[in-house]
Amino acid sequence: QVQLVESGGGLVQAGGSLRLSCAASGRTFSRYGMGWFRQAPGKEREFVATINWSGGFTYYADSVKGRFTISRDNAKNTVSLQMNSLKPEDTAVYYCAQNSWTGDYLTAKRIDYVYWGQGTQVTVSS
């Protein structure tokens, strides 16, 4: 069983920054790709960013490209999301997730993610 615990959410003004972290336990963290998704009230959960097992490859949603950076520390079993230049439309619950892909494959599909955290709230005020 894999447990994912997010932290770092909060309230920030537009233009500000936040750093989300996700601590993983369970199966070998370093073998699998990780991702961040978000869900705003009344909307579907959407893809934000993903990173492969080694951290060498990343992929972002167009809406966050150039503003958000995903990274991982396999020695600490953590994945992070640095969010800069935040906008009110970034307001959502952010979820960390682990997929079952090893190697350099990247996926933005929710169905490919097997384990999910409980989420952390990010609110961006205008």
Secondary structure as GFF3:
##gff-version 3
##sequence-region A 1 126
A	DSSP	beta_strand	3	7	.	.	.	ID=ss1
A	DSSP	beta_strand	10	13	.	.	.	ID=ss2
A	DSSP	beta_strand	18	25	.	.	.	ID=ss3
A	DSSP	three_ten_helix	29	31	.	.	.	ID=ss4
A	DSSP	beta_strand	34	39	.	.	.	ID=ss5
A	DSSP	beta_strand	46	51	.	.	.	ID=ss6
A	DSSP	beta_strand	58	60	.	.	.	ID=ss7
A	DSSP	beta_strand	68	73	.	.	.	ID=ss8
A	DSSP	beta_strand	78	83	.	.	.	ID=ss9
A	DSSP	three_ten_helix	88	90	.	.	.	ID=ss10
A	DSSP	beta_strand	92	99	.	.	.	ID=ss11
A	DSSP	three_ten_helix	110	112	.	.	.	ID=ss12
A	DSSP	beta_strand	113	116	.	.	.	ID=ss13
A	DSSP	beta_strand	120	125	.	.	.	ID=ss14
###
